[in-house]
Amino acid sequence: MLRISIHGSEGKFVSLRLEGQIAGAWISALAEVCERMLAADRKVTLDLGDVSFIDRRALTLLAALSHRGVALARCSPFQKEQLRMASTPKPDATL
C-alpha cells in the first residue's frame, strides 16, 4: 500500500509525501498524480523518507520523473544507490 499526501504546496511548488511501498498498482497511481502536477506546470518534490520498499518498475518511474525535473527528497543511501543504478544505461547484452 502507498499513501500519497500533499505535504506542502505554495504557488507552483508542491511536495508529495509518500508512505509505504511503491509497487504494483501503486506505481500507476503515483505516475498519474505526478503527471497531473507536471501538466499543471507545478514543480514537484517527492518525499521518500517514509517509503519502505520500491520495486524495479517503480525505480524506473522515479528515475524518469527525476530526469523530468521532479526532485526526490529524503532518500536513504540504499534508495539513492537503487535510483542511480536504475538511471544508468545498461550495456548491450548482444555483443
Backbone atoms as SQL, in Angstrom:
CREATE TABLE atoms (id INTEGER PRIMARY KEY, chain TEXT, resi INTEGER, resn TEXT, atom TEXT, x REAL, y REAL, z REAL);
INSERT INTO atoms VALUES
  (1, 'A', 1, 'MET', 'N', 0.837, -1.176, 0.000),
  (2, 'A', 1, 'MET', 'CA', 0.000, 0.000, 0.000),
  (3, 'A', 1, 'MET', 'C', 0.882, 1.240, 0.000),
  (4, 'A', 2, 'LEU', 'N', 0.416, 2.271, -0.684),
  (5, 'A', 2, 'LEU', 'CA', 1.130, 3.544, -0.758),
  (6, 'A', 2, 'LEU', 'C', 0.163, 4.665, -0.437),
  (7, 'A', 3, 'ARG', 'N', 0.564, 5.510, 0.479),
  (8, 'A', 3, 'ARG', 'CA', -0.219, 6.706, 0.792),
  (9, 'A', 3, 'ARG', 'C', 0.510, 7.893, 0.161),
  (10, 'A', 4, 'ILE', 'N', -0.244, 8.686, -0.600),
  (11, 'A', 4, 'ILE', 'CA', 0.300, 9.886, -1.249),
  (12, 'A', 4, 'ILE', 'C', -0.467, 11.075, -0.682),
  (13, 'A', 5, 'SER', 'N', 0.245, 11.985, -0.033),
  (14, 'A', 5, 'SER', 'CA', -0.424, 13.159, 0.532),
  (15, 'A', 5, 'SER', 'C', 0.368, 14.413, 0.190),
  (16, 'A', 6, 'ILE', 'N', -0.353, 15.515, 0.073),
  (17, 'A', 6, 'ILE', 'CA', 0.306, 16.794, -0.189),
  (18, 'A', 6, 'ILE', 'C', 0.907, 17.253, 1.125),
  (19, 'A', 7, 'HIS', 'N', 2.229, 17.377, 1.122),
  (20, 'A', 7, 'HIS', 'CA', 2.977, 17.751, 2.322),
  (21, 'A', 7, 'HIS', 'C', 3.187, 19.254, 2.386),
  (22, 'A', 8, 'GLY', 'N', 3.183, 19.884, 1.239),
  (23, 'A', 8, 'GLY', 'CA', 3.340, 21.332, 1.164),
  (24, 'A', 8, 'GLY', 'C', 3.012, 21.796, -0.234),
  (25, 'A', 9, 'SER', 'N', 2.390, 22.947, -0.330),
  (26, 'A', 9, 'SER', 'CA', 2.031, 23.491, -1.635),
  (27, 'A', 9, 'SER', 'C', 2.063, 25.008, -1.548),
  (28, 'A', 10, 'GLU', 'N', 2.892, 25.591, -2.400),
  (29, 'A', 10, 'GLU', 'CA', 2.996, 27.043, -2.427),
  (30, 'A', 10, 'GLU', 'C', 3.243, 27.472, -3.871),
  (31, 'A', 11, 'GLY', 'N', 2.278, 28.186, -4.433),
  (32, 'A', 11, 'GLY', 'CA', 2.428, 28.637, -5.818),
  (33, 'A', 11, 'GLY', 'C', 2.592, 27.468, -6.766),
  (34, 'A', 12, 'LYS', 'N', 3.691, 27.464, -7.503),
  (35, 'A', 12, 'LYS', 'CA', 3.955, 26.408, -8.480),
  (36, 'A', 12, 'LYS', 'C', 4.650, 25.200, -7.868),
  (37, 'A', 13, 'PHE', 'N', 4.953, 25.257, -6.577),
  (38, 'A', 13, 'PHE', 'CA', 5.685, 24.182, -5.920),
  (39, 'A', 13, 'PHE', 'C', 4.744, 23.302, -5.105),
  (40, 'A', 14, 'VAL', 'N', 4.957, 21.990, -5.215),
  (41, 'A', 14, 'VAL', 'CA', 4.168, 21.041, -4.429),
  (42, 'A', 14, 'VAL', 'C', 5.092, 19.915, -3.969),
  (43, 'A', 15, 'SER', 'N', 4.934, 19.538, -2.710),
  (44, 'A', 15, 'SER', 'CA', 5.690, 18.432, -2.146),
  (45, 'A', 15, 'SER', 'C', 4.714, 17.320, -1.795),
  (46, 'A', 16, 'LEU', 'N', 4.969, 16.143, -2.325),
  (47, 'A', 16, 'LEU', 'CA', 4.123, 14.981, -2.065),
  (48, 'A', 16, 'LEU', 'C', 4.862, 14.026, -1.137),
  (49, 'A', 17, 'ARG', 'N', 4.235, 13.705, -0.024),
  (50, 'A', 17, 'ARG', 'CA', 4.816, 12.765, 0.920),
  (51, 'A', 17, 'ARG', 'C', 4.317, 11.370, 0.577),
  (52, 'A', 18, 'LEU', 'N', 5.247, 10.449, 0.408),
  (53, 'A', 18, 'LEU', 'CA', 4.919, 9.064, 0.085),
  (54, 'A', 18, 'LEU', 'C', 5.199, 8.210, 1.316),
  (55, 'A', 19, 'GLU', 'N', 4.238, 7.332, 1.648),
  (56, 'A', 19, 'GLU', 'CA', 4.388, 6.449, 2.796),
  (57, 'A', 19, 'GLU', 'C', 3.984, 5.029, 2.390),
  (58, 'A', 20, 'GLY', 'N', 4.853, 4.081, 2.678),
  (59, 'A', 20, 'GLY', 'CA', 4.543, 2.686, 2.382),
  (60, 'A', 20, 'GLY', 'C', 5.428, 2.134, 1.284),
  (61, 'A', 21, 'GLN', 'N', 4.823, 1.341, 0.415),
  (62, 'A', 21, 'GLN', 'CA', 5.554, 0.650, -0.638),
  (63, 'A', 21, 'GLN', 'C', 5.125, 1.155, -2.013),
  (64, 'A', 22, 'ILE', 'N', 6.121, 1.418, -2.860),
  (65, 'A', 22, 'ILE', 'CA', 5.824, 1.795, -4.242),
  (66, 'A', 22, 'ILE', 'C', 6.012, 0.530, -5.073),
  (67, 'A', 23, 'ALA', 'N', 4.898, -0.137, -5.338),
  (68, 'A', 23, 'ALA', 'CA', 4.926, -1.415, -6.051),
  (69, 'A', 23, 'ALA', 'C', 3.544, -1.669, -6.638),
  (70, 'A', 24, 'GLY', 'N', 3.500, -2.568, -7.618),
  (71, 'A', 24, 'GLY', 'CA', 2.229, -2.991, -8.200),
  (72, 'A', 24, 'GLY', 'C', 1.389, -1.843, -8.729),
  (73, 'A', 25, 'ALA', 'N', 0.110, -1.858, -8.404),
  (74, 'A', 25, 'ALA', 'CA', -0.841, -0.851, -8.904),
  (75, 'A', 25, 'ALA', 'C', -0.520, 0.546, -8.387),
  (76, 'A', 26, 'TRP', 'N', 0.215, 0.638, -7.300),
  (77, 'A', 26, 'TRP', 'CA', 0.539, 1.946, -6.727),
  (78, 'A', 26, 'TRP', 'C', 1.492, 2.733, -7.619),
  (79, 'A', 27, 'ILE', 'N', 2.215, 2.045, -8.477),
  (80, 'A', 27, 'ILE', 'CA', 3.114, 2.736, -9.407),
  (81, 'A', 27, 'ILE', 'C', 2.300, 3.590, -10.366),
  (82, 'A', 28, 'SER', 'N', 1.227, 3.030, -10.899),
  (83, 'A', 28, 'SER', 'CA', 0.350, 3.782, -11.810),
  (84, 'A', 28, 'SER', 'C', -0.303, 4.954, -11.094),
  (85, 'A', 29, 'ALA', 'N', -0.702, 4.741, -9.851),
  (86, 'A', 29, 'ALA', 'CA', -1.330, 5.827, -9.081),
  (87, 'A', 29, 'ALA', 'C', -0.350, 6.974, -8.896),
  (88, 'A', 30, 'LEU', 'N', 0.888, 6.663, -8.550),
  (89, 'A', 30, 'LEU', 'CA', 1.905, 7.698, -8.380),
  (90, 'A', 30, 'LEU', 'C', 2.186, 8.399, -9.705),
  (91, 'A', 31, 'ALA', 'N', 2.284, 7.636, -10.781),
  (92, 'A', 31, 'ALA', 'CA', 2.534, 8.229, -12.099),
  (93, 'A', 31, 'ALA', 'C', 1.417, 9.193, -12.478),
  (94, 'A', 32, 'GLU', 'N', 0.173, 8.807, -12.221),
  (95, 'A', 32, 'GLU', 'CA', -0.974, 9.666, -12.555),
  (96, 'A', 32, 'GLU', 'C', -0.944, 10.977, -11.766),
  (97, 'A', 33, 'VAL', 'N', -0.677, 10.882, -10.469),
  (98, 'A', 33, 'VAL', 'CA', -0.613, 12.089, -9.637),
  (99, 'A', 33, 'VAL', 'C', 0.499, 13.014, -10.143),
  (100, 'A', 34, 'CYS', 'N', 1.655, 12.453, -10.410),
  (101, 'A', 34, 'CYS', 'CA', 2.781, 13.265, -10.887),
  (102, 'A', 34, 'CYS', 'C', 2.479, 13.882, -12.250),
  (103, 'A', 35, 'GLU', 'N', 1.874, 13.126, -13.139),
  (104, 'A', 35, 'GLU', 'CA', 1.535, 13.653, -14.461),
  (105, 'A', 35, 'GLU', 'C', 0.571, 14.831, -14.352),
  (106, 'A', 36, 'ARG', 'N', -0.422, 14.718, -13.473),
  (107, 'A', 36, 'ARG', 'CA', -1.366, 15.833, -13.272),
  (108, 'A', 36, 'ARG', 'C', -0.643, 17.078, -12.785),
  (109, 'A', 37, 'MET', 'N', 0.258, 16.903, -11.842),
  (110, 'A', 37, 'MET', 'CA', 1.009, 18.039, -11.298),
  (111, 'A', 37, 'MET', 'C', 1.926, 18.655, -12.355),
  (112, 'A', 38, 'LEU', 'N', 2.617, 17.817, -13.099),
  (113, 'A', 38, 'LEU', 'CA', 3.528, 18.312, -14.137),
  (114, 'A', 38, 'LEU', 'C', 2.751, 18.986, -15.264),
  (115, 'A', 39, 'ALA', 'N', 1.593, 18.441, -15.624),
  (116, 'A', 39, 'ALA', 'CA', 0.765, 19.038, -16.676),
  (117, 'A', 39, 'ALA', 'C', 0.250, 20.409, -16.255),
  (118, 'A', 40, 'ALA', 'N', 0.098, 20.613, -14.943),
  (119, 'A', 40, 'ALA', 'CA', -0.341, 21.908, -14.413),
  (120, 'A', 40, 'ALA', 'C', 0.852, 22.847, -14.204),
  (121, 'A', 41, 'ASP', 'N', 2.018, 22.454, -14.731),
  (122, 'A', 41, 'ASP', 'CA', 3.250, 23.248, -14.650),
  (123, 'A', 41, 'ASP', 'C', 3.695, 23.470, -13.208),
  (124, 'A', 42, 'ARG', 'N', 3.511, 22.441, -12.368),
  (125, 'A', 42, 'ARG', 'CA', 3.950, 22.512, -10.974),
  (126, 'A', 42, 'ARG', 'C', 5.345, 21.915, -10.861),
  (127, 'A', 43, 'LYS', 'N', 6.122, 22.423, -9.950),
  (128, 'A', 43, 'LYS', 'CA', 7.438, 21.879, -9.608),
  (129, 'A', 43, 'LYS', 'C', 7.202, 20.883, -8.477),
  (130, 'A', 44, 'VAL', 'N', 7.483, 19.620, -8.752),
  (131, 'A', 44, 'VAL', 'CA', 7.112, 18.537, -7.830),
  (132, 'A', 44, 'VAL', 'C', 8.341, 18.023, -7.070),
  (133, 'A', 45, 'THR', 'N', 8.147, 17.832, -5.765),
  (134, 'A', 45, 'THR', 'CA', 9.123, 17.148, -4.928),
  (135, 'A', 45, 'THR', 'C', 8.434, 15.933, -4.324),
  (136, 'A', 46, 'LEU', 'N', 9.092, 14.784, -4.423),
  (137, 'A', 46, 'LEU', 'CA', 8.578, 13.562, -3.799),
  (138, 'A', 46, 'LEU', 'C', 9.414, 13.281, -2.560),
  (139, 'A', 47, 'ASP', 'N', 8.765, 13.228, -1.409),
  (140, 'A', 47, 'ASP', 'CA', 9.421, 12.938, -0.139),
  (141, 'A', 47, 'ASP', 'C', 9.369, 11.426, 0.068),
  (142, 'A', 48, 'LEU', 'N', 10.523, 10.779, -0.037),
  (143, 'A', 48, 'LEU', 'CA', 10.600, 9.322, 0.045),
  (144, 'A', 48, 'LEU', 'C', 11.021, 8.834, 1.432),
  (145, 'A', 49, 'GLY', 'N', 11.050, 9.712, 2.418),
  (146, 'A', 49, 'GLY', 'CA', 11.541, 9.357, 3.744),
  (147, 'A', 49, 'GLY', 'C', 10.779, 8.250, 4.433),
  (148, 'A', 50, 'ASP', 'N', 9.507, 8.070, 4.103),
  (149, 'A', 50, 'ASP', 'CA', 8.693, 7.037, 4.753),
  (150, 'A', 50, 'ASP', 'C', 8.326, 5.901, 3.806),
  (151, 'A', 51, 'VAL', 'N', 9.114, 5.744, 2.748),
  (152, 'A', 51, 'VAL', 'CA', 8.906, 4.643, 1.803),
  (153, 'A', 51, 'VAL', 'C', 9.748, 3.456, 2.265),
  (154, 'A', 52, 'SER', 'N', 9.105, 2.308, 2.440),
  (155, 'A', 52, 'SER', 'CA', 9.798, 1.121, 2.942),
  (156, 'A', 52, 'SER', 'C', 10.271, 0.179, 1.834),
  (157, 'A', 53, 'PHE', 'N', 9.700, 0.312, 0.629),
  (158, 'A', 53, 'PHE', 'CA', 10.067, -0.590, -0.472),
  (159, 'A', 53, 'PHE', 'C', 9.764, 0.083, -1.802),
  (160, 'A', 54, 'ILE', 'N', 10.671, -0.089, -2.750),
  (161, 'A', 54, 'ILE', 'CA', 10.480, 0.415, -4.115),
  (162, 'A', 54, 'ILE', 'C', 10.823, -0.734, -5.059),
  (163, 'A', 55, 'ASP', 'N', 9.832, -1.191, -5.847),
  (164, 'A', 55, 'ASP', 'CA', 10.140, -2.297, -6.760),
  (165, 'A', 55, 'ASP', 'C', 10.818, -1.777, -8.030),
  (166, 'A', 56, 'ARG', 'N', 11.246, -2.687, -8.877),
  (167, 'A', 56, 'ARG', 'CA', 12.039, -2.332, -10.058),
  (168, 'A', 56, 'ARG', 'C', 11.295, -1.376, -10.999),
  (169, 'A', 57, 'ARG', 'N', 10.013, -1.639, -11.253),
  (170, 'A', 57, 'ARG', 'CA', 9.238, -0.746, -12.127),
  (171, 'A', 57, 'ARG', 'C', 9.100, 0.635, -11.511),
  (172, 'A', 58, 'ALA', 'N', 8.953, 0.703, -10.202),
  (173, 'A', 58, 'ALA', 'CA', 8.845, 1.987, -9.518),
  (174, 'A', 58, 'ALA', 'C', 10.162, 2.752, -9.594),
  (175, 'A', 59, 'LEU', 'N', 11.274, 2.037, -9.499),
  (176, 'A', 59, 'LEU', 'CA', 12.588, 2.691, -9.644),
  (177, 'A', 59, 'LEU', 'C', 12.721, 3.314, -11.027),
  (178, 'A', 60, 'THR', 'N', 12.244, 2.606, -12.034),
  (179, 'A', 60, 'THR', 'CA', 12.285, 3.130, -13.402),
  (180, 'A', 60, 'THR', 'C', 11.435, 4.392, -13.498),
  (181, 'A', 61, 'LEU', 'N', 10.248, 4.370, -12.901),
  (182, 'A', 61, 'LEU', 'CA', 9.381, 5.551, -12.897),
  (183, 'A', 61, 'LEU', 'C', 10.057, 6.709, -12.181),
  (184, 'A', 62, 'LEU', 'N', 10.597, 6.474, -10.981),
  (185, 'A', 62, 'LEU', 'CA', 11.235, 7.556, -10.225),
  (186, 'A', 62, 'LEU', 'C', 12.436, 8.135, -10.968),
  (187, 'A', 63, 'ALA', 'N', 13.213, 7.283, -11.617),
  (188, 'A', 63, 'ALA', 'CA', 14.354, 7.765, -12.399),
  (189, 'A', 63, 'ALA', 'C', 13.865, 8.643, -13.557),
  (190, 'A', 64, 'ALA', 'N', 12.801, 8.214, -14.235),
  (191, 'A', 64, 'ALA', 'CA', 12.245, 9.002, -15.349),
  (192, 'A', 64, 'ALA', 'C', 11.690, 10.332, -14.847),
  (193, 'A', 65, 'LEU', 'N', 11.005, 10.316, -13.706),
  (194, 'A', 65, 'LEU', 'CA', 10.469, 11.556, -13.143),
  (195, 'A', 65, 'LEU', 'C', 11.602, 12.500, -12.750),
  (196, 'A', 66, 'SER', 'N', 12.651, 11.933, -12.204),
  (197, 'A', 66, 'SER', 'CA', 13.811, 12.743, -11.816),
  (198, 'A', 66, 'SER', 'C', 14.417, 13.431, -13.040),
  (199, 'A', 67, 'HIS', 'N', 14.508, 12.712, -14.145),
  (200, 'A', 67, 'HIS', 'CA', 15.035, 13.290, -15.396),
  (201, 'A', 67, 'HIS', 'C', 14.122, 14.393, -15.928),
  (202, 'A', 68, 'ARG', 'N', 12.857, 14.376, -15.525),
  (203, 'A', 68, 'ARG', 'CA', 11.896, 15.409, -15.955),
  (204, 'A', 68, 'ARG', 'C', 11.838, 16.574, -14.971),
  (205, 'A', 69, 'GLY', 'N', 12.718, 16.573, -13.971),
  (206, 'A', 69, 'GLY', 'CA', 12.791, 17.691, -13.050),
  (207, 'A', 69, 'GLY', 'C', 12.116, 17.489, -11.715),
  (208, 'A', 70, 'VAL', 'N', 11.541, 16.305, -11.483),
  (209, 'A', 70, 'VAL', 'CA', 10.923, 16.026, -10.185),
  (210, 'A', 70, 'VAL', 'C', 12.048, 15.773, -9.184),
  (211, 'A', 71, 'ALA', 'N', 12.013, 16.497, -8.059),
  (212, 'A', 71, 'ALA', 'CA', 13.022, 16.330, -7.022),
  (213, 'A', 71, 'ALA', 'C', 12.640, 15.165, -6.117),
  (214, 'A', 72, 'LEU', 'N', 13.638, 14.373, -5.755),
  (215, 'A', 72, 'LEU', 'CA', 13.430, 13.243, -4.852),
  (216, 'A', 72, 'LEU', 'C', 14.118, 13.581, -3.537),
  (217, 'A', 73, 'ALA', 'N', 13.336, 13.742, -2.480),
  (218, 'A', 73, 'ALA', 'CA', 13.864, 14.181, -1.192),
  (219, 'A', 73, 'ALA', 'C', 13.833, 13.056, -0.158),
  (220, 'A', 74, 'ARG', 'N', 14.710, 13.175, 0.820),
  (221, 'A', 74, 'ARG', 'CA', 14.815, 12.250, 1.947),
  (222, 'A', 74, 'ARG', 'C', 14.980, 10.799, 1.507),
  (223, 'A', 75, 'CYS', 'N', 15.774, 10.590, 0.469),
  (224, 'A', 75, 'CYS', 'CA', 16.091, 9.228, 0.035),
  (225, 'A', 75, 'CYS', 'C', 17.138, 8.647, 0.981),
  (226, 'A', 76, 'SER', 'N', 16.974, 7.385, 1.326),
  (227, 'A', 76, 'SER', 'CA', 18.005, 6.701, 2.108),
  (228, 'A', 76, 'SER', 'C', 19.208, 6.440, 1.191),
  (229, 'A', 77, 'PRO', 'N', 20.382, 6.173, 1.752),
  (230, 'A', 77, 'PRO', 'CA', 21.533, 5.829, 0.909),
  (231, 'A', 77, 'PRO', 'C', 21.238, 4.630, 0.002),
  (232, 'A', 78, 'PHE', 'N', 20.486, 3.655, 0.513),
  (233, 'A', 78, 'PHE', 'CA', 20.129, 2.490, -0.294),
  (234, 'A', 78, 'PHE', 'C', 19.234, 2.888, -1.473),
  (235, 'A', 79, 'GLN', 'N', 18.231, 3.735, -1.199),
  (236, 'A', 79, 'GLN', 'CA', 17.349, 4.207, -2.269),
  (237, 'A', 79, 'GLN', 'C', 18.140, 4.997, -3.307),
  (238, 'A', 80, 'LYS', 'N', 19.060, 5.844, -2.864),
  (239, 'A', 80, 'LYS', 'CA', 19.881, 6.627, -3.793),
  (240, 'A', 80, 'LYS', 'C', 20.670, 5.714, -4.713),
  (241, 'A', 81, 'GLU', 'N', 21.245, 4.659, -4.160),
  (242, 'A', 81, 'GLU', 'CA', 22.021, 3.721, -4.977),
  (243, 'A', 81, 'GLU', 'C', 21.115, 2.966, -5.949),
  (244, 'A', 82, 'GLN', 'N', 19.935, 2.557, -5.494),
  (245, 'A', 82, 'GLN', 'CA', 18.991, 1.886, -6.392),
  (246, 'A', 82, 'GLN', 'C', 18.603, 2.810, -7.542),
  (247, 'A', 83, 'LEU', 'N', 18.324, 4.073, -7.229),
  (248, 'A', 83, 'LEU', 'CA', 17.944, 5.040, -8.265),
  (249, 'A', 83, 'LEU', 'C', 19.094, 5.302, -9.223),
  (250, 'A', 84, 'ARG', 'N', 20.309, 5.363, -8.691),
  (251, 'A', 84, 'ARG', 'CA', 21.480, 5.563, -9.554),
  (252, 'A', 84, 'ARG', 'C', 21.612, 4.398, -10.528),
  (253, 'A', 85, 'MET', 'N', 21.430, 3.183, -10.020),
  (254, 'A', 85, 'MET', 'CA', 21.538, 2.011, -10.879),
  (255, 'A', 85, 'MET', 'C', 20.412, 1.976, -11.911),
  (256, 'A', 86, 'ALA', 'N', 19.204, 2.403, -11.522),
  (257, 'A', 86, 'ALA', 'CA', 18.067, 2.424, -12.454),
  (258, 'A', 86, 'ALA', 'C', 18.269, 3.471, -13.539),
  (259, 'A', 87, 'SER', 'N', 19.045, 4.512, -13.240),
  (260, 'A', 87, 'SER', 'CA', 19.279, 5.595, -14.203),
  (261, 'A', 87, 'SER', 'C', 20.451, 5.317, -15.127),
  (262, 'A', 88, 'THR', 'N', 21.282, 4.356, -14.763),
  (263, 'A', 88, 'THR', 'CA', 22.476, 4.044, -15.545),
  (264, 'A', 88, 'THR', 'C', 22.107, 3.189, -16.746),
  (265, 'A', 89, 'PRO', 'N', 22.504, 3.613, -17.947),
  (266, 'A', 89, 'PRO', 'CA', 22.232, 2.787, -19.145),
  (267, 'A', 89, 'PRO', 'C', 22.864, 1.415, -18.998),
  (268, 'A', 90, 'LYS', 'N', 22.133, 0.395, -19.396),
  (269, 'A', 90, 'LYS', 'CA', 22.629, -0.975, -19.335),
  (270, 'A', 90, 'LYS', 'C', 23.488, -1.277, -20.557),
  (271, 'A', 91, 'PRO', 'N', 24.578, -2.032, -20.367),
  (272, 'A', 91, 'PRO', 'CA', 25.403, -2.400, -21.525),
  (273, 'A', 91, 'PRO', 'C', 24.616, -3.299, -22.472),
  (274, 'A', 92, 'ASP', 'N', 24.956, -3.216, -23.731),
  (275, 'A', 92, 'ASP', 'CA', 24.281, -4.013, -24.743),
  (276, 'A', 92, 'ASP', 'C', 24.667, -5.483, -24.569),
  (277, 'A', 93, 'ALA', 'N', 23.677, -6.312, -24.262),
  (278, 'A', 93, 'ALA', 'CA', 23.915, -7.729, -23.994),
  (279, 'A', 93, 'ALA', 'C', 24.110, -8.535, -25.274),
  (280, 'A', 94, 'THR', 'N', 23.950, -7.927, -26.440),
  (281, 'A', 94, 'THR', 'CA', 24.067, -8.678, -27.696),
  (282, 'A', 94, 'THR', 'C', 25.500, -8.762, -28.191),
  (283, 'A', 95, 'LEU', 'N', 26.416, -8.109, -27.535),
  (284, 'A', 95, 'LEU', 'CA', 27.814, -8.142, -28.003),
  (285, 'A', 95, 'LEU', 'C', 28.502, -9.412, -27.637);
